[in-house]
Amino acid sequence: MSFLSQTLSKTNQISKYLIPVSSRTLASFNKIQSLKYTTMSSKNVTINATHPDNETAKGTIEKINDDSQYLLPLYGRPNVIFNHGEGAYVYDTAERKYLDFAAGIAVNTLGHNNPIIINAIKEQISKIIHVSNLYHNENPAKLAKLIVESLEKKGKFADGAKVFFGNSGTEANEAAIKFARRYGKTFSQDKNVIISFNHAFHGRSLGALSATPNPKYQDPFSPLLPGFKYSPYNDIEAAKKNIDENVCGVIIEVVQGEGGLTPAKKEFIQYLRKRCDEVNALLIIDEIQTGVGRTGKLYAHQHFDITPDIFTLAKPLGGGIPIGATILSEKVAKTIKPGDHGTTFGGNSLATHVGAAVFETINKPQFLSEVTEKGEYLKKSLKEATKGSKIVKEVRGLGLMIGVGLDEKITPAAVADVCRQQGLLVITCGMNTLRLLPPLIVTKDEIDRGVSIISKSIKYLEDKL
C-alpha cells in the first residue's frame, strides 16, 4: 500500500469516529491564616489525631503562604501539601500516609502512580504531545473508536456515533449544550430551550453554569444565558409540563454528584427518554463523574436501559491527564458542520493516548464486575458500621460512588476534617452529604480501613453534640 493510500485509510478511520468540527489538511485569600478548622457548625474540635493539621513538615507553612501570594484563592484547603502517591494512597511532605477516598474528585480512577498510565505517558511524551486540530494525529481516532465500539448498537446509537474531544467536563457539557442548540435550530429558531434539574451540577463556564440551578454558583455571575429552565429531579409530572416543543435539549446526571450522590429513579429516566422523543428534543446524559466504570457499568445510563442522544465524559477518562469527550448519536452529528465548534488543546496526542490506555483497562467485564462487588461491599459495610447512629440518615449511591447523608446537626465538612486527621481523605457535596469516590482499584482491606475511620469519626462528632 502506498504512503498516500495508508494516509487516506487512516484519515477515513478518523472521520468515521470523530465529529468534523475543524477543517483539516490532508498532510497529516490574601495570606493563609493559621489554620483553625471548625468541624461542627459552632464548635472547634480537637482530636487525638494521627495526622494532625497543626503538625506539618518543615517549610509547609512557608510554601502555603507562598501559594497564597500568587494563586487566586478559590479553595479552602487544609494545612497539608501532598507530593506523591501510590495505589489508593497519597503522602504529604511529612511522609504521612492517607487512604484516598476522593481520587482527585473521581479522576484518579486507577489510583496513583499506576504503571499503565505512567507507561502511556512515557510512550507518547517523547514522540509528540500536540499539533492542534488543524492536522490529523494518530491517537484521537483510536480512543474515539474504543468509545464508539463500546456502545450497544441499539436505540440512538444503532447507526453509530461521533466523538468530540475537549479538555474537561465543563467543556464537554458546554459542547453538548451548543450541539443541542445547533440541532434545535435545524427545525425552528424557537427550539432553543435547555432543561436541567434542581441540585444539578454541570460546570462553571457560563453555558454549563446556566444549566446548574444553584444560587451559590449562579448568583455572583448573573445575568446568565437565556433559554434555560429548571425542573424538579425525579418528578415525572413536572417534566411532562416543562419539556415542550420549544425544548432542544434535556441535560441530566443519572446520579447527581455535587447535588448529593442521589440516583435517579429508573422510571423517571425512561420517561425523559420517551418525552424527548415526543417533542424531538435531545436527551443529554452528563457522565462526567459517573462514566468509565465508576458505577459498575461502563456508562451509568446503562443501568436505566436507555440510550441518550448525547453523553459526556471527562474526570476518569485520562486517569489524571485532562481530557473531556462529548459523544453524539449519528442524527445529531449530521447537523454539526466544520467550524461550528473547536478547541486548541482538545484531542491532543498525549491526552488521547493515555485515555485509550485507561479506557482499555477499565472496559473489561471482570474489572467492571469487581467495581460493582466492591461498591456493594462499601455500601453494606457503611450501613452496618453506622447502624444506630443519630446523625447518619442514609447511605446511597451506585458502584464506587457512595454518599453518606447526614443530619443537619453536623456538616459533612466536619466529618471530612476528622477523617483527614486520622489518615483518610473524603470530600463533601450537596444535601449535607459526605462523598466517597475511592479509586476503582481499591481493595476490600482498604475499604474496611476507610469504613472504620469514617464510623469512628462520626461517632466522635456525635458524642460532641
Secondary structure, 3 states (H helix, E strand, C coil): CCHHHHHHHHHHHHHHHECCCCCCCCCCCCCCCCCCCEEECCEECCCCCCCCCCCCCCCHHHHHHHHHHHCCCCCCCCCCCEEEEEECEEEECCCCEEEECCHHHHCCCCCECCHHHHHHHHHHHCCCCCCCCCCCCCCHHHHHHHHHHHCCCCHHHCCCEEEEEECCHHHHHHHHHHHHHHHHHCCCCCCCEEEEECCCCCCCCHHHHHCCCCHHHHHHHCCCCCCEEEECCCCHHHHHHHCCCCEEEEEECCEECCCCCEECCHHHHHHHHHHHHHHCCEEEEECCCCCCCCCCCCCHHHHHCCCCCEEEECCCCCCCCCCEEEEEEHHHHCCCCCCCCCCCCCCCHHHHHHHHHHHHHHCCHHHHHHHHHHHHHHHHHHHHHCCCCCCEEEEEEECCEEEEEECCCCCHHHHHHHHHHCCEECEEECCCEEEECCCCCCCHHHHHHHHHHHHHHHHHHHHHC
